[in-house]
């Protein structure tokens, strides 16, 4: 089934052979990112290096919205800090689908990491910059927005539909970028705490949990699969083990059964940081903690505007009928 039915359909989609496609950027990012994650997972399961190379190359260099340079359309400066954040391709559509993009980007990054390929650091950690943009806005803070069009839809403003959407993916992102890489990612950390609180405050749940209709889009269970204890981190720093939560498994809409591969950064944790400081929410006066020692003691700001669950399929500003055009990458 996977090889004879699903994989050919993945290729058909990513090779732009769907008759409904009017230009290579026609389909939203989550559609193509799901195809990339699927090709990755099937490739590992069947030891198909040709399919694997196709998925990695498409993510790096593809011309559709499943490529990282199109899934994150713009780099914008965070108000007050100047830190570069990554505006997502679906940010103007709604936050439910934008949340799914974060989940898929994390899954793609993790499945590659398990095989010795570091997509998390690609394009100056663009996956992280996209996560920080999403998390800041969905915690109730303003973010810049660059007008977007793919020749099919156009967005002039960020959408508040489903603002505050939660999906189980933030343990993975927190563990990789903050614990393993040693980067500063205050909004990712704060959004993990917000997600944990949404799920009851103890651990990140999995299948059956998440915003709106997206309860079954990702495996989840990130606390079990990815959270690292201090002893795990020390072992990674010393290079004494490669069997960590970040090396055992991958999280995706399509499960991967990959064997353990030595993590690319198993012997050296990056000291590079993003220049980010706490931001005060003008409406609540609260801050997002950036220097706390544990995940759960960050001060969480709940989103207040436009927090409605479910996907808004009409959340664009205006529609252009089948015009040709490309977004700014």
N, C-alpha and C positions, 0 to 999 in steps of 0.2 A: 504493500500500500504506500509506504513512505517513498520508495524509490520509483515505483511505476506510475503513481498517481499524483502524489503531493509535490514531489520535487520537479517534475516537468511543468506543473502549474506555477510553481515559484519562478522558474526560469522564464516562462511565458510572460509573467507579470513584469519581471525586472528587465527583460529584453524589449519591453514596450510593444508586445504583440497583441495586447487586448484591443479589440476593435472599438471599444468605447473611449479609448484614450485619444484625446485631441492634441496634446503635446506632451513632451516627456515629463513635465511638472504637473500634469493633470491631477494625479492622485495625491491625497494628503499623505503626510510623512508616516503616520502610523500604518497605513496600508503597505507601504514598501518596506518599512523597518521590520514588520512582521515577516515579510518574505525573506529578508536577509537573515533574521534569527532562525527561521525554519531551515534554510539552506545550510547554515552553520551546524545546527543540531543533527540533521540527517547526514551531513558529511562526516561528522565525528562517529556517529553510530555505525555507518557503513564503511568507514575508512576511505572515503572518496576525496582524495586530495585535489582533484580537478574542480569539484564543486566547492570545496572549501576555499580554494584560491579565488574562485569567482566571487564568492560572498565577501571576502576581505577586500578584494580589489574594488568591488562595487561600492562598499561602504566608504572606501578612501577616495575613489575617483569617479563614481557613477554620475550619470546626468539627471537622475530622478531624485525625488525627495527622500529616498532611503539612503542617500549619500550624506555623510556628516555635514558637508558644506552647504547642503540644501535643507537638511533637517533643522539646522541652526542657520537662520538666514542672515542675521546681522549681529555685529558686536556693538553694544551700546554702553555708555558710561553710567555707572551707578551714581545716583544723586548723593552728593556729599563726600564721596571717596574717590571717584574717578575710576574705580575698579571696572574692568571690562566684563560685562554679562552677555550671555548668548540668547538673543531673541529667537524663540522657536517658531517653526513654520506654521504651527496651528495656534499660536498665541492669539491671533485675531479671530479665530473661529470659536473656541470655547476652552475652558480650563480642564474639562473632563478628558477631551482628546489630547490636550497638552500633557496631562498627567500620564496618559498611556504612552506618549512619546518618551517620557523620562523612564518609564518601566522598560520599554523596548531597548532604548539606548543602553541602559544598565545591563540588560541581558546580553546584548551583542558584545559589549565590552567584556563581560565576565566570561562568556564562552570563548572568546579569543584569548583572554588572559590564561585560561586553563590550558590552552594549547601553545603557550609561549609567545603570543602576539599581543603587544600592548596597544590596544586601541583607546584605552582610557587617557593616554597622554597625547593622542593624536591632535594636531593643530592647536598646540598649547592648551591641552586639557579642555577641549571644546565641549565634551560631554558634561564636564563639571560646570563650565560657564553657563550652559543651558539649564542645568539643574538649579544653579544659584538664582538665575533670572526667574524661573518658574516659582521657586520656593519663596523668594522675596515678595513677589506679587500676591501669591496665594496665602501669605501670612498677613495680608492687609496693607502692604506698603506699595507706593507708586513705583513704576519702572518706566523708562523711556520706551517709546514704540515707534519704529520706522514703518511707514506705509508699505504694504506688501501686495503683490499680485503675481499669480502664476498664469495669467491669461484666461483663466476660467473664473476665479473668484478674486475679489480685491478687499483688503481690510485697511481701514484708515486709523483704527484705534484698537487697542487691546480689548479683548472681550472679558466681561465680568461674569458671563454665564458659567455656572458650576464652580465659581471661585471658592477655593478651599478644598478642592477635590483631593481625596486621599487614596493612594494605591500602595500596596506593600512592595516597596522597592528601595526604601531609604536606608535600611540597614546595610544593604549592599554598597550603595554609594558612600555612606559614611565610613564604612570599614575600609574601602579601597582608598579613597582620597585622603581621609583624615588619619586613620590608623596606620595604613601601610605606606602611603606616599608622604605623609607628614605635611600635607597642604592645609591651609586655612580655608574653611568652607563654612562660615557661620550660618548661612541660610539653609544649607543642607542639613547641618546639625540641628538647627531649630525646627526644620520641617520633619526630621525624624522624630523629635520629641512630640511635635504636634500629632504626627501619625500614631505614635505609641499611645498618646492620651486618647485619641479617637478609638483605638482598639482596646482600651481598658487600662493602659498605663504600664503593662508589664512586658509585653513582647509583641513583635510584629506578626500578625496573623497572615493567613495565606488564602488559598482558593476559597471563594465564597465571601471574601471581604473586600471592600473598596467602594469607590464612589459610583453612584448611579447604576448603569447597566453593565459596568465593567468588572463585576465580581469574579469573573472566571477568565480574565485576559492574561493573568500571570500566576505563577506558582506561589510566590510569596514565601512565607515562613523564614524571613530574612534573619531574625534573631538566632534561630536554630542553625541556619546554614552559614552565616557570615560573621556574626559578632565575634570579636577576638578578645580574649582575656589578656592581662598584662604578661602572663607567662608565654602566651602565643606570640605576642609582639616581640618579646625578648628573644625568643627562638628565631624569629624571622630576621631580626637585626644581626644575630650571630651567625645566621646561615646554617643552623643546625637541623632544620627541618623544612620540608616543602609541603607537608601534609597539614595545611591550615584550612580554616573555613573558606578562605579565598582560593584554595587549590583543590578542593574536593569535588565541587559540583558547580553547576551553573543554573541560573534562573531565567526561564523563558516561557513564552506562550507555548513553545514546543520544547519538551524536556530533552536535555542532553545527558547522555550516559558516558561522557568522556572519561578516560583514565587520567590519573593525576600526572600533570606535567609541571616541572619546576617553574615557579613564578619568575617572570623576567626580572623583578626587583627584589628577589628573595634575600640578597646579601647587602643591599644598600637602600636605605630609605631616604628619599629626596628631602632636602632641606629647603627647597624653593617654597615660597609662600605667595599667596595673593594678598595684596594690600587692602584689607577690609577692616573697618572699625564698626562698633555698635551704632545702629541708626535708631533715632527716636521716632516713634510713630506719632505724628502730630495729633491724631485723634484720640490716642489713649495714653501717651506719655511713657509707654513701656519700651523696653529695649530687648534686643536679641543678644543673648550672652555669647561671647566669643572666646573666653578664656577659662571656662569651667573645666574641671578635671574629669567629670563623668558625663555620659550622655544625658542622663535624666535630670541634671540640675540646671539645664538651660532654661531661661525664662521664656515661656511660649506665649506668643501673641496670636490669638485666634483671629482669623479673618472675619470681618464684619460685613463688607459690602457685597451684595449679589451672591450670597452663598446659597445656591440652589443646586440640588443634585440632579443628575441626569444630563444627557447630552443635548446640546442645542444644535440641530442640524441646519438651522437657518441663521447662524450667528455671524454671518459676514455682512459687510456694510453695503455692498452692491455687487451685482452679478454681471459678468461680461460674457456674452454668448460666444464661446468657442473662438475667441480671438487668440492670435498667437502672441506669445510674450514669455519672458523669463524674469525670475526674481533676482534681486541683488544677492549675491552669495558672500 
